[in-house]
Amino acid sequence: MVFQDIAAVLFDLDGTLIDSAPDLGAAADQMRVARGLPSLPLERYRPMAGAGARGMLGVAFGMGVDDPAFEVMREEFFSNYERCMTQRTAAFDGVSELIAQLERRQLLWGVVTNKSSRFTDPLTRAMPLFVGARAIVSGDTTPHAKPHPAPLLEAARRLGVDAGRCLYVGDDERDVVAGLAAGMQTVAATYGYLGNKVEVQAWGAHAEINSPLALLQLLASA
């Protein structure tokens, strides 16, 4: 399919535009090593990178959010991540070219992530990729995070574009749910942190892409 009359493209951040798994995993692994536990390989952390602290602590310690120590451990993880979050994180292959092509087509673009602004703001400021982003909405920008549509609607408002002319690209079911609820066209990105057991087709996205540059084939030429 080809999307028509799209004026803006919005993206999830982790697992869609950037590969932050190495820094997220390092922050959790540092906690293991500090407690005398053996280091785990990145491959153990990567599939759960999209779940943030919950996913990383689950891998590192088998800890769930109902664990009495979770909140204290989460803050330690956050502090570790804050110190290392730009050391190994990079855009996925093809993302820089994709953004350049969107800008050549004079399409507005931005980011809607559930990552807290505590991390989103310094991370996006540190990466030249985001210089052209016209809206960056974090998980705490509005009273609700995805899968609620509020962050996506706020991004559309900031761009000055009707939600119906926005395309939202994400690598998690909550991204598609939020996009549909906001009245946007949706694309599921399958190249990020998805495991083999995930049934992406069940999310109900309008389309799927297995690489960033594949998105260009879904957009009508300007």
N, C-alpha and C positions, 0 to 999 in steps of 0.2 A: 504494500500500500504506500501511498504518498500523501502526506499531510498537506492540506491546502490552507492558505490564509493564516499561517503562523507568523506572529510578529515577535515572539520572544521564546527563548528556550531556557528553562530552569533545570538545574541539576541538583541531585543529592551530592554530598561531598565525599565521604569515605566510601570506598568501594565502587564509586562511579567516576569521579574525576581524579581522585588521588588514592594512592596505595599507602595508607598510613599503618598497615599491619606491622611493619618492622619496628616502628617506634612504640606502638601500643603493646606489642609483645615484649619489647625490651623493658618497658616500665613495669610490667607484671613479673617478668623473669627476674628483675632486680630484687623484687620482694622475696622471691623464692631463695635466691642465692644468699640474701641477707639473713635468712633463717636456716641456713645450712643445708638447704635442699639442692639437688642437682639442677643445673640449667636445662630447660626444655628447648628443642629446636623450633624455629619460626613456623615450620609446617604444622606444628600443634596449635599454635595461636591463630594462624591466618584464617581458618574457616569461621572463627568466632569474632573476627575483628569488627564486623558490623554491629555487634552487640555492645561495644564499648567496654566500660568497666565491668559490667555484669558478665560479659563473655570472657574477658581476660582473667578475671578472678575465678571464674568457673573452671577454666583450663588450668590455671596455676595451682589452685588449691581445692578444686572440687566444691567450691563455695557457692551457695545460692543466695538470693536476696533476702531470704528468711533467716539466714544465719545471724545470730546476735552480734557477731563481730563485723558484719558486712560493711556498715557505714564507716567504721574506723578504717578498715582495710581499703575501702573505696577512696577515702581521702588521701591515704598514703599513695595509692596508685595514681590519683590525680596529680599529686605533687611530683611524683617521679616523671609522669608523662609531660607535665608542664616544662620540666627541665630538658627533655630530650625530643620534643615533638617535631622539631624541624631537622633533626640529624639524618634520618634515613628516609623520610617521607618524600615521595616524588609523584608527579603526574603519571598516570598509566600511559603506556605507549599509544601515540595517536591523539591524545587529548589536546596537546598544544596546537597541533595542526587543525583539529576540529574547531577549536575556539577561534583560530585565525580565519578559518573559512566562514564561520558564522558572522564574524565581524566584517568580512569582505562582502557578505550578502546583506549587510546592514541590519542583521537581526540582533535585537537586544538579548542579553543573557545574564543569568544570575544564579545564586546558590540558595537552596533551602535545605538545611541540615538540622538534625536533632542534637548535634554537638553543641555544648554550651558555648556562649560567646566568650567565656573565659579562655577557651581554646581556639574557637573559630577565628576570632579577631586577630590575635598575634600570628596564627598560622597562615591565614590568607594574606596578611600584610607582608609576611616573609617570603612569599612565593610570587615571582613576577607574573605567573599565569593569571592571577586574579586582578591585575591592574584594570582590565576592561570590564570587570563585573559591575553591572549597574545596580544590583541589589544582592545583599548577603544577609540572609535571615537565619538566625540560630534557633536552637531548641527553646531558649528562654526569651526570645524576642517578643513573642506574643504569650498570652496566658495558657496556650495549648501547644503541644508538640504533635508532630505526625504520629498517628494517622489522622488526626484532626486536620481539617482543611485550612484552619486559620493562618498558619505560617505561609502557605502557598498564596492565599488571598492577599496577605500583606506584601509579599514579593510582587505580585501583579500590581498592587496599588502603587508601590514604589517605582515600578517601571512605567506606570501610566498606561498599562495595556489591559484590555478586558481579559478576564480569566479564560474565556472561550477561545482566545487567540494565543494562548500559552501552551507550550508543550513541556511536560515534566518527565525527566529521565531519572530513574533510580534503580537500585539493586536490591530492594527489599519490598516485601508485600505491602508494608505500611506506606511506602512511597506511592504505590499504585492506588491504594485505598484513598490516600489523601488527595491525590491528583484527580481521581474520579469524583470525589466529594466536592472538590473545588470547581468542577465543571471543565477541567482541562483535558487535553489529549495526553495520553500516557505511554511511556516506553519503558520496558523492563530491560535493564542492563545485566547480562548474564556472565560478564567477564570478570566480575569482582571477586567477592568472597563466598559465592554460592557453592554449596556442596552438591554432590551428585544426587542427593535424595530430595532436593527441592523441586517441586512441581510448579515451575514458573507459569505455565499455561493456566493454572488455576487462579492466578491473581486477577485475571481479567484485563490486563493491559491491552492497549490498542495494537501494540507491536512489540517485538523483542529485537535486541541487537547483541551480537557476540563480540563486538569490538567498538571502540569509540567512533571511529571513522564511518562505520556502517550507518550511523545516524544521518549522515549527509544524503544517503540514498533515499531516505524517507521524507526529505524536505523538498518541497517544490522549489525549483530554481527561481531566484528573485527576478 
